[in-house]
Amino acid sequence: MVLVASAGDLDTTGSAVRAHVRLIHETALDYSVDAELTVSLPEIPTARRQELLDQAVNHCPLVNGWAVNLDGETP
């Protein structure tokens, strides 16, 4: 998030990511991980937050398929 924001000259002061992570037991030796991330971007202008979040998710392959929401907003 900080890397993508800094490329756009945006202030990430006070930003945070909260994660709710679940380890899912599929079979005897098979587990998967699921997560829901909530991102807070207090110093980023409201109109730019979703764009920044989308860019950051595109640059992070681990997030693929996980829910990523802006704090206080549900898509």
Residue frames as a rotation matrix with the C-alpha (Angstrom) as fourth column:
MET 1
0.582 0.813 0.000 0.00
0.813 -0.582 0.000 0.00
0.000 0.000 -1.000 0.00
VAL 2
0.517 -0.447 -0.730 2.75
0.127 -0.804 0.582 2.43
-0.847 -0.393 -0.359 0.99
LEU 3
-0.552 -0.776 0.304 4.78
0.389 0.083 0.917 1.64
-0.737 0.625 0.257 -2.13
VAL 4
-0.245 0.556 0.794 1.83
0.951 -0.020 0.307 2.25
0.187 0.831 -0.524 -4.46
ALA 5
0.755 0.576 -0.314 0.79
0.641 -0.751 0.161 5.39
-0.143 -0.323 -0.936 -2.55
SER 6
0.177 -0.765 -0.619 4.29
0.203 -0.587 0.784 6.85
-0.963 -0.264 0.051 -2.59
ALA 7
-0.633 -0.359 0.686 4.42
0.710 0.082 0.699 6.47
-0.308 0.930 0.203 -6.38
GLY 8
0.070 0.761 0.645 1.34
0.809 -0.421 0.409 8.70
0.583 0.493 -0.645 -6.52
ASP 9
-0.761 -0.477 0.440 2.77
0.136 -0.780 -0.611 11.14
0.635 -0.405 0.658 -3.95
LEU 10
0.353 0.923 0.153 0.03
-0.164 -0.100 0.981 10.32
0.921 -0.371 0.116 -1.40
ASP 11
-0.434 -0.470 0.769 0.39
-0.783 -0.225 -0.580 10.59
0.446 -0.853 -0.270 2.39
THR 12
0.058 0.426 -0.903 -0.01
0.048 0.902 0.429 7.23
0.997 -0.068 0.032 4.16
THR 13
-0.850 -0.361 0.383 0.43
-0.315 -0.234 -0.920 8.64
0.422 -0.903 0.085 7.66
GLY 14
-0.497 0.650 0.575 -1.90
-0.744 0.022 -0.668 6.84
-0.447 -0.759 0.473 10.06
SER 15
0.159 0.550 -0.820 -2.88
-0.866 0.477 0.152 4.20
0.475 0.686 0.552 7.52
ALA 16
-0.494 -0.262 0.829 -3.48
-0.694 0.693 -0.194 0.67
-0.524 -0.671 -0.524 8.78
VAL 17
-0.187 0.437 -0.880 -4.48
-0.639 0.626 0.447 -2.77
0.746 0.646 0.162 7.54
ARG 18
-0.230 0.213 0.949 -6.44
-0.831 0.465 -0.306 -5.13
-0.506 -0.860 0.070 9.80
ALA 19
-0.476 0.023 -0.879 -6.68
-0.629 0.690 0.359 -8.81
0.614 0.724 -0.315 8.91
HIS 20
0.237 0.547 0.803 -9.14
-0.814 0.563 -0.143 -11.46
-0.530 -0.619 0.579 10.01
VAL 21
-0.368 -0.539 -0.758 -7.38
-0.854 0.519 0.046 -14.71
0.368 0.664 -0.651 9.06
ARG 22
0.557 0.574 0.601 -8.82
-0.716 0.698 -0.003 -18.22
-0.421 -0.428 0.799 9.10
LEU 23
-0.723 -0.670 -0.167 -6.95
-0.685 0.663 0.302 -21.50
-0.092 0.333 -0.939 8.75
ILE 24
0.361 0.927 -0.101 -9.37
-0.923 0.340 -0.181 -23.94
-0.134 0.158 0.978 7.12
HIS 25
-0.569 -0.487 0.663 -8.90
-0.453 0.858 0.241 -27.68
-0.686 -0.163 -0.709 7.62
GLU 26
-0.048 0.519 -0.853 -9.91
-0.993 0.067 0.097 -29.29
0.108 0.852 0.513 4.32
THR 27
0.749 0.166 -0.642 -8.73
-0.167 0.984 0.060 -32.90
0.641 0.062 0.765 4.76
ALA 28
0.854 -0.380 -0.355 -6.25
0.510 0.483 0.712 -34.78
-0.099 -0.789 0.606 6.96
LEU 29
-0.096 -0.981 -0.170 -3.22
0.806 -0.177 0.565 -33.11
-0.584 -0.083 0.808 5.37
ASP 30
-0.426 0.032 0.904 -4.81
0.757 -0.535 0.376 -30.25
0.496 0.844 0.203 3.46
TYR 31
0.006 0.365 -0.931 -5.28
0.747 -0.621 -0.239 -26.76
-0.665 -0.694 -0.276 4.85
SER 32
-0.082 -0.059 0.995 -6.07
0.785 -0.619 0.028 -23.44
0.614 0.783 0.097 3.25
VAL 33
-0.635 -0.160 -0.756 -5.88
0.621 -0.687 -0.376 -19.87
-0.460 -0.709 0.535 4.45
ASP 34
0.103 0.691 0.715 -8.62
0.815 -0.471 0.337 -17.32
0.570 0.548 -0.612 4.01
ALA 35
-0.632 -0.345 -0.694 -8.53
0.699 -0.641 -0.317 -13.69
-0.336 -0.685 0.646 5.06
GLU 36
0.528 0.687 0.498 -10.60
0.773 -0.632 0.051 -10.53
0.350 0.358 -0.865 5.09
LEU 37
-0.551 -0.808 -0.212 -8.60
0.835 -0.531 -0.146 -7.31
0.006 -0.257 0.966 5.08
THR 38
0.718 0.696 -0.018 -9.84
0.696 -0.717 0.052 -3.90
0.023 -0.050 -0.998 6.17
VAL 39
-0.346 -0.885 0.313 -7.78
0.898 -0.408 -0.163 -0.89
0.272 0.224 0.936 5.12
SER 40
0.674 0.458 -0.580 -7.86
0.620 -0.777 0.107 2.53
-0.402 -0.432 -0.808 6.77
LEU 41
-0.273 -0.729 0.628 -6.43
0.933 -0.360 -0.011 5.45
0.234 0.583 0.778 4.75
PRO 42
0.345 0.589 -0.731 -7.18
0.816 -0.573 -0.077 8.58
-0.464 -0.570 -0.678 6.80
GLU 43
-0.088 -0.463 -0.882 -4.86
-0.001 -0.886 0.464 10.99
-0.996 0.042 0.078 4.96
ILE 44
-0.888 -0.142 0.438 -5.75
0.409 0.193 0.892 9.85
-0.211 0.971 -0.113 1.44
PRO 45
-0.658 0.696 -0.287 -8.48
-0.721 -0.692 -0.027 11.93
-0.217 0.189 0.958 -0.24
THR 46
-0.086 0.737 0.670 -11.75
-0.290 0.625 -0.725 9.98
-0.953 -0.257 0.160 -0.28
ALA 47
0.733 0.432 -0.527 -11.98
-0.578 -0.013 -0.816 10.16
-0.359 0.902 0.240 -4.07
ARG 48
0.105 -0.807 -0.580 -8.57
-0.883 0.193 -0.428 8.42
0.458 0.558 -0.692 -4.42
ARG 49
-0.159 -0.228 0.961 -8.91
-0.855 0.518 -0.018 5.66
-0.493 -0.825 -0.277 -1.80
GLN 50
0.658 0.481 0.579 -10.61
-0.187 0.849 -0.494 2.97
-0.729 0.217 0.649 -3.91
GLU 51
0.866 -0.398 -0.303 -8.22
-0.332 -0.005 -0.943 3.56
0.374 0.917 -0.137 -6.82
LEU 52
-0.072 -0.935 0.346 -5.21
-0.945 -0.047 -0.324 3.23
0.319 -0.351 -0.880 -4.50
LEU 53
0.025 0.163 0.986 -6.65
-0.658 0.746 -0.107 0.10
-0.753 -0.646 0.126 -2.90
ASP 54
0.922 0.368 0.122 -7.29
-0.134 0.598 -0.790 -1.49
-0.364 0.712 0.600 -6.31
GLN 55
0.558 -0.789 -0.256 -3.72
-0.565 -0.135 -0.814 -0.74
0.608 0.599 -0.521 -7.45
ALA 56
-0.231 -0.660 0.714 -2.23
-0.972 0.194 -0.135 -2.18
-0.050 -0.725 -0.687 -4.26
VAL 57
0.368 0.452 0.813 -4.30
-0.415 0.862 -0.291 -5.38
-0.832 -0.230 0.504 -4.55
ASN 58
0.979 0.007 -0.205 -3.18
-0.197 0.306 -0.931 -5.80
0.056 0.952 0.301 -8.18
HIS 59
0.220 -0.975 -0.028 0.46
-0.684 -0.134 -0.717 -5.63
0.695 0.176 -0.697 -7.04
CYS 60
-0.460 -0.348 0.817 0.04
-0.867 0.376 -0.328 -8.22
-0.192 -0.859 -0.475 -4.27
PRO 61
-0.380 0.309 -0.872 -0.59
-0.512 0.714 0.477 -11.79
0.770 0.628 -0.113 -5.51
LEU 62
-0.949 0.008 -0.316 -1.21
0.250 0.631 -0.735 -13.09
0.194 -0.776 -0.600 -1.97
VAL 63
-0.686 0.713 -0.147 -4.41
-0.369 -0.514 -0.774 -11.04
-0.627 -0.477 0.616 -1.76
ASN 64
-0.713 0.396 -0.579 -5.95
-0.578 0.136 0.804 -12.67
0.397 0.908 0.132 -4.83
GLY 65
-0.291 0.716 -0.634 -9.40
0.239 0.696 0.677 -13.90
0.927 0.046 -0.373 -3.88
TRP 66
-0.532 0.096 -0.841 -9.46
0.845 0.003 -0.534 -12.35
-0.049 -0.995 -0.083 -0.40
ALA 67
0.582 0.764 0.277 -11.96
0.729 -0.642 0.238 -9.65
0.360 0.064 -0.931 0.54
VAL 68
-0.628 -0.731 -0.267 -10.30
0.778 -0.600 -0.187 -6.24
-0.023 -0.325 0.945 0.85
ASN 69
0.427 0.872 0.238 -12.49
0.817 -0.485 0.312 -3.40
0.388 0.062 -0.920 2.10
LEU 70
-0.480 -0.440 0.759 -11.96
0.057 -0.879 -0.474 0.22
0.875 -0.185 0.447 2.95
ASP 71
-0.856 0.115 -0.504 -12.61
0.515 0.105 -0.851 0.93
-0.045 -0.988 -0.149 6.63
GLY 72
-0.499 0.754 -0.426 -16.28
-0.079 -0.529 -0.845 1.77
-0.863 -0.388 0.324 7.04
GLU 73
-0.007 0.465 -0.885 -17.10
-0.966 -0.231 -0.113 0.82
-0.257 0.855 0.451 3.45
THR 74
-0.249 0.003 0.968 -18.32
0.045 0.999 0.009 -2.49
-0.967 0.046 -0.249 2.06
PRO 75
-0.883 -0.129 -0.451 -18.24
-0.418 -0.224 0.881 -3.03
-0.215 0.966 0.144 -1.69
